[in-house]
């Protein structure tokens, strides 16, 4: 006769012994007959274990090695209970040892498997990017191409006015972000990007109309372009999978942080000062500016500086300083490891990505430096030829 084994959720309690068989009752109150055939009990229990093992394998789609509990005979169970200090002389009832594999066992196995999987995927967080500092940065981005258009069409008064707004908004959004703790990772990336976009536009337009020397423009633009190329690589390399276009341009999913160096911040200030000086110099040649209410003030400043020759010397000296700081700050990104911080937990992978990004920066900026040097030598030779022609 087969011995019926209860399910995992059932708990057996001892019933009464009628001399020929034991009646075990479940907590639900239903009678549960159990015959004393030890072999049949063991066989039935093994079949039940195999059925439950197959069920766990089908649910988890993973092969589990179940540690089966031993099936004790009556004598073995009595010996174990004697060692524990229990008195079973009055019981004398053969029992089948039920294996303690319930839902908690499945949960423990799942937790063990989850902890054994070494997944190095950083947790993604979404930031609140719609705030006042980021809005001011966006307005600066929109105003930048308008400033460039005004410069190319010699509307220097309007260009200078819009440039003043852009510079003021740059100071204001940083103050608001620090005051009310509205700093975001996207803000740390987009804010310097907006500054670079403004300066790139101004440098390009001023170089086109002849207000800025071509070698200096190449040095400034080359640094910004090289930083942009390396930033594209950093974004792609540090973005966790899946690497899709939608996730790549979703700046609410930060993957890397840019930390400008001190010399870069100082260089940015000097570049803005040079650009503002060049815009003010252009105002001296704009009739709309000289005939305005501030025209007399502009002419007085020119006189203080020594006339047109003094203004030219001022621009030349400031251009040389800006060229030096731009070269140093650009090259500093090629050896400073903490300038760009890649987010994530795999330190070895982060070191490799950082090294590749710095090498991209060094290769790109080195090409621009060579081009600027060639333009400078060419311009110097041309000036010497013109001076010799004048003397002759």
ZIJO-V127026 format. One record per helix or strand. SS is the DSSP state (alpha for helix, beta for strand). FROM is the first residue (numbers start at 1). TO is the last residue. If there is no record, write none. Layout:
BEGIN
[[SS;FROM;TO] [SS;FROM;TO]]
END
This chain:
BEGIN
[[beta;12;13] [beta;17;17] [beta;22;26] [beta;31;34] [alpha;38;60] [alpha;74;83] [alpha;103;116] [alpha;132;152] [alpha;156;179] [alpha;185;208] [alpha;214;238] [alpha;245;248] [beta;256;258] [alpha;262;283] [alpha;287;290] [alpha;295;304] [alpha;307;332] [alpha;337;339] [beta;340;342] [alpha;347;391]]
END
